[in-house]
Amino acid sequence: MTLEKLTIKAEKSNPGDFKDQIKVLFNPSEITMTIPGGKMGDYGLLAAEESASLSLNLFFDTTLNQYPPENVQTYTKQIVSLTQPRIGTDKKRPPRCQLIWGTISGKDSVILADCFLETVTKKLTHFLQDGTPVRATLDCTFKEWKEPETQKKIENPIDDPVRIVKRGETLSSIATEEFGDPSLWRIIAEENRLINPRKLTPGTVLTIPPLNT
């Protein structure tokens, strides 16, 4: 059975194309993932603002594959280049990536579906007599990609602090739309000093307080 290599799929020239495929020279011995949970805010449990991250160490050694060994940076530069802006027109950004290792039921086994290379530390550890580097390691940290508008909504869930009540709306339905949780209707009621929270008059102007204060 052929040993499956960890593959990094990256955007090559256009957003979302993922046509650039980089197979590592040697598979990592371990992968560390950090997945944030919720956090407590002033009004209860909130969604985490942080993104998931994945760290791994990649080993490169061209003396094991051929003679004479070639410059190991031929391989490391493919991954290091993922930190460079190349996607977009006016304001370019680094490519988004997918980390894939093996298959499940005939489909790619995705470790991290949408991410970017946040940091990479390269170490050249062995050289030929003429100075050619032939062995190296890359310490890589990939971070989950979130669309700017999505991240903005997570960090500041209130786009407009003022809202006009529409016919048929309740504080629970407004709390669901604004906070994603109907049980937080009391926050809106207290902020607006509503005498009868169960009775909303269409046209009433409500102030929607931020959860992170």
ABEGO torsion letter per residue (X at the ends): XBBBBBBBBBBAABBGAGABBBBBABBBABBBBBBBBBBBBAAEBBBBABBBBBBBBBBBBAAAABOBBBBAAAAAAAAAAAABBABEBABBBBBBBBBBBEBBGGBBBBABABBBBABBBBBBABBBAAGBBABBBBBBBBBBBBBAAAAAAAABABABABBBBBBGBBAAAAAAAAAGBAAAAAAAAAAAGBABAABBBBGBBBBBBBABX
